[in-house]
Amino acid sequence: MKVSIWDTYVPRKNGTIMHFDIVVPSNVKDEQIIFEYGKEYVMTKEYEAYDLTAKECRFCHIKQATHEMISKIKEKGYFIIEMEHCN
């Protein structure tokens, strides 16, 4: 499965910046759906963050999905790769 990687930076209210990638099937191109996936992920965190918009989330590249990515995408529609300040 080919997936699109959306590079995402969301400011937290404590001043740090969450950096994570939203991974979706490459045929998903509707930015609003992708933003909603990012918002859903941010809502799982215990701390406050600002809203996720096009300014914070941009298409980066397409790659081959791993087995873990495919499993989560089948379950939730997306996969998150946590990079910085996500915990």
VENVENZI-V819904 format. One record per backbone hydrogen bond with DSSP energy under -1.0 kcal/mol. CO is the residue of the C=O (numbers start at 1). NH is the residue of the N-H. Records with the same first field share a line. If there is no record, write none. Layout:
CO->NH + NH
This chain:
1->65
2->26
3->63
4->24
5->60 + 61
6->22
7->58
8->20
10->18
11->50
12->15
16->12
18->10
19->83 + 84
20->8
21->81
22->6
23->79
24->4
25->28
30->34
31->35
32->36
33->37
34->38
35->39
36->40
37->41
38->42
39->43
41->44
42->45
48->13
53->56 + 57
56->9
58->7
61->5
63->3
66->70
67->71
68->72
69->73
70->74
71->75
72->76
73->77
79->23
81->21
84->19
